[in-house]
């Protein structure tokens, strides 16, 4: 089974079976500040061994690798998700060298 993370700066967020919500709302799994970030901007969910990104009808849209996200999209290791002024990098732990694996702050989903 593949273990997926997203990296935002130095922080790594595990994409677990429940998925992750990216947005401005304080109850989002990954809180992103900015007027160009919707409260519930985008979601990431696991589908088998892949992670899928969906824009949640955000006002300013979501981009993957610089292209507007028009429909749910399967992501791969190294893909870049842009939400407002924030860029998050998708990481597949199975493809990473041990020296590259997340060792800094890993933020689990909030319950």
DRENPA-3360 file (N, C-alpha, C; in nm, 2 decimals, always signed):
BEGIN
1 = XXXXXXXX = +0.08/-0.12/+0.00/+0.00/+0.00/+0.00/+0.09/+0.12/+0.00 ~ +0.05/+0.22/-0.08/+0.13/+0.34/-0.09/+0.09/+0.44/+0.02 ~ +0.19/+0.51/+0.07/+0.17/+0.61/+0.17/+0.19/+0.75/+0.11 ~ +0.09/+0.83/+0.11/+0.10/+0.96/+0.05/+0.11/+1.07/+0.15 ~ +0.19/+1.17/+0.12/+0.20/+1.29/+0.20/+0.19/+1.41/+0.11 ~ +0.15/+1.53/+0.16/+0.17/+1.65/+0.09/+0.27/+1.74/+0.17 ~ +0.36/+1.81/+0.11/+0.45/+1.89/+0.17/+0.41/+2.04/+0.15 ~ +0.41/+2.12/+0.25/+0.39/+2.26/+0.25/+0.50/+2.32/+0.33;
9 = XXXXXXXX = +0.59/+2.38/+0.26/+0.71/+2.44/+0.33/+0.79/+2.32/+0.39 ~ +0.81/+2.33/+0.52/+0.88/+2.22/+0.59/+0.78/+2.12/+0.66 ~ +0.65/+2.15/+0.65/+0.55/+2.06/+0.71/+0.51/+1.95/+0.61 ~ +0.49/+1.83/+0.66/+0.44/+1.72/+0.59/+0.30/+1.67/+0.64 ~ +0.20/+1.66/+0.56/+0.07/+1.62/+0.60/+0.04/+1.48/+0.54 ~ +0.01/+1.39/+0.62/-0.03/+1.25/+0.58/-0.17/+1.25/+0.51 ~ -0.18/+1.20/+0.40/-0.31/+1.18/+0.33/-0.36/+1.04/+0.37 ~ -0.44/+1.03/+0.47/-0.49/+0.91/+0.52/-0.62/+0.86/+0.45;
17 = XXXXXXXX = -0.68/+0.75/+0.50/-0.80/+0.70/+0.44/-0.91/+0.80/+0.44 ~ -0.91/+0.89/+0.53/-1.02/+0.99/+0.54/-1.00/+1.10/+0.44 ~ -0.88/+1.11/+0.38/-0.85/+1.22/+0.29/-0.81/+1.35/+0.37 ~ -0.79/+1.46/+0.30/-0.75/+1.59/+0.36/-0.84/+1.70/+0.29 ~ -0.88/+1.79/+0.37/-0.94/+1.92/+0.32/-0.84/+2.03/+0.32 ~ -0.82/+2.10/+0.21/-0.73/+2.21/+0.20/-0.82/+2.34/+0.20 ~ -0.80/+2.43/+0.28/-0.88/+2.55/+0.28/-0.85/+2.65/+0.39 ~ -0.92/+2.76/+0.39/-0.91/+2.87/+0.48/-0.98/+2.85/+0.61;
25 = XXXXXXXX = -1.08/+2.76/+0.62/-1.16/+2.73/+0.74/-1.07/+2.68/+0.85 ~ -1.09/+2.71/+0.97/-1.01/+2.67/+1.08/-1.03/+2.52/+1.10 ~ -1.13/+2.46/+1.05/-1.15/+2.31/+1.07/-1.10/+2.23/+0.95 ~ -1.03/+2.30/+0.85/-0.97/+2.23/+0.74/-0.85/+2.15/+0.79 ~ -0.82/+2.04/+0.73/-0.71/+1.96/+0.77/-0.57/+2.03/+0.75 ~ -0.57/+2.10/+0.64/-0.45/+2.19/+0.61/-0.50/+2.33/+0.59 ~ -0.48/+2.42/+0.69/-0.53/+2.55/+0.69/-0.44/+2.64/+0.61 ~ -0.49/+2.71/+0.51/-0.41/+2.80/+0.42/-0.47/+2.94/+0.43;
33 = XXXXXXXX = -0.39/+3.03/+0.45/-0.44/+3.17/+0.47/-0.44/+3.24/+0.33 ~ -0.52/+3.34/+0.32/-0.52/+3.43/+0.20/-0.66/+3.45/+0.15 ~ -0.68/+3.57/+0.10/-0.81/+3.60/+0.04/-0.85/+3.52/-0.09 ~ -0.75/+3.46/-0.15/-0.77/+3.39/-0.27/-0.78/+3.24/-0.24 ~ -0.81/+3.20/-0.11/-0.83/+3.06/-0.07/-0.97/+3.05/-0.01 ~ -1.05/+2.96/-0.07/-1.18/+2.94/-0.02/-1.18/+2.86/+0.12 ~ -1.29/+2.87/+0.19/-1.29/+2.80/+0.32/-1.27/+2.65/+0.30 ~ -1.33/+2.59/+0.20/-1.31/+2.45/+0.17/-1.27/+2.45/+0.02;
41 = XXXXXXXX = -1.14/+2.47/-0.01/-1.09/+2.49/-0.14/-1.08/+2.37/-0.22 ~ -1.01/+2.27/-0.17/-0.98/+2.14/-0.25/-0.98/+2.03/-0.15 ~ -1.00/+1.91/-0.20/-0.98/+1.79/-0.12/-0.89/+1.69/-0.19 ~ -0.82/+1.61/-0.10/-0.74/+1.50/-0.15/-0.79/+1.37/-0.09 ~ -0.81/+1.27/-0.17/-0.86/+1.14/-0.11/-0.78/+1.03/-0.17 ~ -0.78/+0.92/-0.10/-0.71/+0.80/-0.15/-0.81/+0.72/-0.23 ~ -0.77/+0.67/-0.34/-0.85/+0.58/-0.43/-0.76/+0.46/-0.47 ~ -0.77/+0.36/-0.39/-0.68/+0.24/-0.41/-0.54/+0.28/-0.37;
49 = XXXXXXXX = -0.44/+0.28/-0.47/-0.30/+0.32/-0.44/-0.27/+0.46/-0.49 ~ -0.37/+0.53/-0.53/-0.34/+0.67/-0.58/-0.41/+0.77/-0.50 ~ -0.37/+0.90/-0.51/-0.44/+1.01/-0.44/-0.50/+1.09/-0.55 ~ -0.62/+1.14/-0.52/-0.70/+1.21/-0.62/-0.73/+1.35/-0.56 ~ -0.71/+1.45/-0.64/-0.74/+1.59/-0.60/-0.86/+1.64/-0.67 ~ -0.95/+1.71/-0.59/-1.07/+1.76/-0.64/-1.09/+1.91/-0.60 ~ -1.11/+2.00/-0.69/-1.15/+2.14/-0.65/-1.29/+2.14/-0.60 ~ -1.31/+2.20/-0.49/-1.44/+2.20/-0.43/-1.52/+2.33/-0.46;
57 = XXXXXXXX = -1.53/+2.36/-0.59/-1.60/+2.48/-0.65/-1.54/+2.61/-0.58 ~ -1.41/+2.61/-0.57/-1.35/+2.73/-0.51/-1.36/+2.85/-0.60 ~ -1.37/+2.97/-0.54/-1.38/+3.09/-0.62/-1.26/+3.12/-0.71 ~ -1.14/+3.08/-0.67/-1.02/+3.11/-0.75/-0.96/+2.99/-0.82 ~ -1.02/+2.87/-0.80/-0.97/+2.76/-0.86/-0.84/+2.70/-0.80 ~ -0.82/+2.57/-0.84/-0.70/+2.50/-0.80/-0.62/+2.46/-0.92 ~ -0.49/+2.46/-0.91/-0.40/+2.42/-1.02/-0.32/+2.30/-0.98 ~ -0.29/+2.22/-1.08/-0.20/+2.11/-1.06/-0.10/+2.12/-1.17;
65 = XXXXXXXX = +0.03/+2.13/-1.13/+0.14/+2.15/-1.22/+0.11/+2.27/-1.31 ~ +0.06/+2.37/-1.26/+0.03/+2.50/-1.33/-0.09/+2.50/-1.42 ~ -0.17/+2.39/-1.43/-0.29/+2.38/-1.51/-0.41/+2.38/-1.42 ~ -0.51/+2.46/-1.47/-0.64/+2.46/-1.39/-0.70/+2.32/-1.37 ~ -0.74/+2.29/-1.25/-0.80/+2.16/-1.22/-0.95/+2.17/-1.26 ~ -1.00/+2.10/-1.36/-1.13/+2.11/-1.41/-1.22/+1.99/-1.36 ~ -1.15/+1.88/-1.32/-1.22/+1.76/-1.28/-1.13/+1.69/-1.18 ~ -1.18/+1.59/-1.10/-1.09/+1.52/-1.01/-0.98/+1.46/-1.09;
73 = XXXXXXXX = -0.86/+1.46/-1.03/-0.74/+1.42/-1.11/-0.65/+1.33/-1.02 ~ -0.61/+1.22/-1.07/-0.51/+1.13/-1.00/-0.37/+1.20/-1.00 ~ -0.31/+1.20/-0.89/-0.18/+1.27/-0.87/-0.07/+1.17/-0.87 ~ +0.05/+1.21/-0.90/+0.17/+1.13/-0.89/+0.27/+1.20/-0.81 ~ +0.37/+1.12/-0.77/+0.48/+1.18/-0.69/+0.55/+1.30/-0.76 ~ +0.56/+1.41/-0.68/+0.62/+1.53/-0.73/+0.52/+1.63/-0.79 ~ +0.40/+1.59/-0.81/+0.30/+1.69/-0.86/+0.29/+1.81/-0.77 ~ +0.26/+1.92/-0.82/+0.24/+2.04/-0.74/+0.10/+2.09/-0.75;
81 = XXXXXXXX = +0.04/+2.11/-0.63/-0.09/+2.17/-0.62/-0.08/+2.31/-0.58 ~ -0.15/+2.40/-0.65/-0.15/+2.54/-0.62/-0.29/+2.58/-0.57 ~ -0.29/+2.63/-0.45/-0.41/+2.69/-0.39/-0.38/+2.83/-0.34 ~ -0.44/+2.92/-0.41/-0.41/+3.06/-0.38/-0.26/+3.09/-0.40 ~ -0.19/+3.14/-0.30/-0.05/+3.17/-0.31/+0.04/+3.05/-0.26 ~ -0.03/+2.94/-0.23/+0.04/+2.82/-0.16/+0.07/+2.71/-0.27 ~ +0.18/+2.65/-0.26/+0.22/+2.54/-0.34/+0.25/+2.42/-0.25 ~ +0.18/+2.31/-0.28/+0.19/+2.19/-0.20/+0.25/+2.08/-0.30;
89 = XXXXXXXX = +0.34/+2.00/-0.25/+0.40/+1.90/-0.33/+0.35/+1.76/-0.28 ~ +0.31/+1.68/-0.38/+0.26/+1.54/-0.35/+0.38/+1.45/-0.34 ~ +0.39/+1.37/-0.23/+0.50/+1.28/-0.21/+0.45/+1.13/-0.19 ~ +0.50/+1.04/-0.27/+0.48/+0.90/-0.25/+0.59/+0.84/-0.18 ~ +0.57/+0.80/-0.05/+0.68/+0.75/+0.03/+0.76/+0.64/-0.03 ~ +0.69/+0.55/-0.10/+0.76/+0.44/-0.16/+0.86/+0.47/-0.26 ~ +0.85/+0.59/-0.32/+0.95/+0.64/-0.42/+1.06/+0.73/-0.37 ~ +1.06/+0.75/-0.24/+1.15/+0.84/-0.18/+1.27/+0.76/-0.11;
97 = XXXXXXXX = +1.39/+0.82/-0.13/+1.50/+0.77/-0.06/+1.48/+0.80/+0.09 ~ +1.53/+0.71/+0.18/+1.52/+0.73/+0.32/+1.56/+0.87/+0.36 ~ +1.66/+0.92/+0.30/+1.71/+1.06/+0.34/+1.61/+1.16/+0.30 ~ +1.52/+1.14/+0.20/+1.42/+1.23/+0.16/+1.29/+1.22/+0.23 ~ +1.27/+1.11/+0.30/+1.14/+1.08/+0.36/+1.12/+1.18/+0.47 ~ +0.99/+1.21/+0.50/+0.95/+1.31/+0.60/+1.01/+1.28/+0.73 ~ +1.09/+1.37/+0.79/+1.14/+1.35/+0.92/+1.10/+1.47/+1.01 ~ +1.06/+1.58/+0.94/+1.02/+1.69/+1.02/+0.88/+1.67/+1.07;
105 = XXXXXXX = +0.81/+1.78/+1.10/+0.68/+1.77/+1.15/+0.58/+1.70/+1.06 ~ +0.52/+1.60/+1.10/+0.42/+1.53/+1.02/+0.29/+1.55/+1.10 ~ +0.19/+1.61/+1.03/+0.07/+1.65/+1.09/-0.04/+1.55/+1.05 ~ -0.09/+1.47/+1.14/-0.20/+1.38/+1.11/-0.33/+1.45/+1.10 ~ -0.43/+1.39/+1.04/-0.56/+1.45/+1.03/-0.62/+1.47/+1.17 ~ -0.68/+1.58/+1.18/-0.75/+1.62/+1.31/-0.88/+1.54/+1.32 ~ -0.91/+1.50/+1.44/-1.04/+1.43/+1.47/-1.14/+1.52/+1.52;
% end
